[in-house]
Amino acid sequence: MTVRSSTGRRGASVLLALGVLAAGALSGCSGRPGAAAVVGGDQISVAYLQTTTADLAPYLKGATQASVLMALLQAPSFDRAATEQGVGVTHKQAVDRLDQVASQAAAAGSAPARTGRFSPGAVEVVRFSLARQNLQGLPQAAEVIAQVAKKLGALEIEVNPRYGTVDLVAGSVTPPSYAWLVPAAAG
């Protein structure tokens, strides 16, 4: 006859529950599985971020997940401000600029020739970049950009801890640091 302890089963149940809670906390933003970030209730999915970064990286230096995520976080606000100021950027203008950059990179031999369309995220990042440039060219640029920054600051922005923390003042997403990872010694 085998005697089983109920204490062992309760301990296993508690460990299982803690594991589920920990996995939920690490999996994304506010219970939104697959979210790289949530901005004012709108989700930027991990897949969207990864596809966008992979699409841009061969053609734009510095296109990391952190820089692309920061652009995606700010894009709607800058797009709205540029449109309000009469210097908005169309989808076609962004695609044309992407095609131009890709052609130049391919001609220089620094990237493969582009054979397909760019992803919606890639177009969104370029629209953001062009809108920001257009706003910076305005006589009232400082005031307009300050208003955009204020509106961005008022938004509820939550970044998945996997990507780090957002710093709107610096305009960056700071990657997380882990105490157990030791940086490589300089060569």
N, C-alpha and C positions, 0 to 999 in steps of 0.2 A: 504494500500500500504506500502510495506517495502522498506526502502532505505538502501542500503549496501554501506559501505565505501570501496573504493579501497585501502585505507591506511592499513586497517586491513589485506587484502589479501597480500599486498606487505610485510608487517611485518612478516606474517606467512611464506612467501616464503624465506625471508632473514634468518629467524630462521632455516628453513628446510635446506637451503644451508649450513649454518654454522654447523649444526648437521652432515651433510654428510661429510663435510671437517674434522671435529673433529673425527668422526668415522674412516675415512680413515687414519688419522694421528696416531691413537691409535691402529689400527688393525695389523700393521706389519711394515716390512721394505720396504722403497722406493716404496710404491704402490704394494708390493707383499703380497697379503692377504695370511694368513696362514704361513708366514715365521717366524721362531724363530730367524734365522740369515741368512745373505747372506755373503758368503766368496768368494771374487774374482769372483762374478757372479753366483756362485753355491749356491743354496738354501738348507737350513736345515729347513724342515717344523716343525711346532709345533707338528703335529701328530707323526712324526719320533722321535722327542725329547722325547715326552711323552711315546711312546711305548718303546723306548730304556731305559729310566729311570725306568719305571715299570718293565721291564725285568731284570734289573741289581740290583735294590734296595734290593730284598730279599737275595742276595748273596754277594754283595759288600758293605761294610760299607762306608758311605759317598757318595753313589750314589744319589746325588740330581740333580735336573734339572740344576742348575748352574754348578756343576762339570761335568756332562755329556755333557752339551753344550760346555764347555771349551775343553773337550777332542775331541768332534766332530769338533770343529773349527780348532784344531791343527793336527788332525789325518792325513790328506793327506800329509802335509808337513813332518811330522816325518816318515810316511810310505815311502815316496819318498827318504828321506835321508838314512834311514836304508837299503833300496834296493840298493842305489848307493854305500853304504859302505860294501855291501856284508853280512849284518846281518838282512835282511828283514824277515818279519813274514808272513807265509802263512795263508790262511783262515782256513785250517785244524788245524794248530798249535793254532790259537786263539780259535776255537771251542773246541779243546781238553782241553785247559786251562779252559775255561768256564765250561765244563762238570766236570772237576776235582774240581773246586771251589764249584760248585753246589752240588756235591756228598759229599764233606767234610762238607758243611753247613748242608745238610740234615742229615748226620751221627751224627753231633754234636747237632742236634735238634734245630738249630737256624734258619732254613728255610725249607720250604716244599720240598719234593723230586721233581725233575724236570721231567716232563712227555713229554714235547715237545721240539722243536728246539728253539734256541735263535734267536731273531730278527737280521736282518742285522746290525742294529745300535749297538746292544750289541757286536756283533763280531767286528765291526769297532772300538769300544772303547777299547776292549781288544787287538786288533792288535796295536792300538796306544800305549797302556801301555807297551806291550812287545817290540815294536820297540824302544820306549824311553829307556827302560831298556837296550836293546842291544846296543844302541848308547852310553849310559853312561858307558858301560863296555869297550869301545874302548880306546886304548892308547891316541888317539887324540880327546877324547870325548868333551873337552871344546871347541875346534875349530869347530867341527862339529855342536854341539848344538848352538854355537854362529851364525853359518851360517844359521841354521834353524830359529833361532829367527829373524835374519835380513830379511830372506825371508818372514816370517810371518808378520813382521812389514811393509813390502812393499805391502802386500795384502790389498785390500779394504775390511774391515770387518765391517759389520753393524749388530748390535744385536737389536732385537725388544726391545723397552723400557720396555715391560712387564717383561723381564728377567733381566734387569739392563744394566750395562756397562762392556765392556771387558777391562781387564788390562793385556796385553801380558807380561809385565815385571814381574808382580806378578803371572801370570798364573792363573787368576781367572776371573770369571764373578761376579761382585758385584751387589747384588740384589738392586733394587730401594728402596729408603726410602720415606715414605710419611709423611708429617708433621701432617696430621690429625690422624695418627695411633700412639697411645701412647703405649710404651712397658709395659708389665705386670710387676707389682712390684715383686721384689724378695721375695720368700716365707718366 
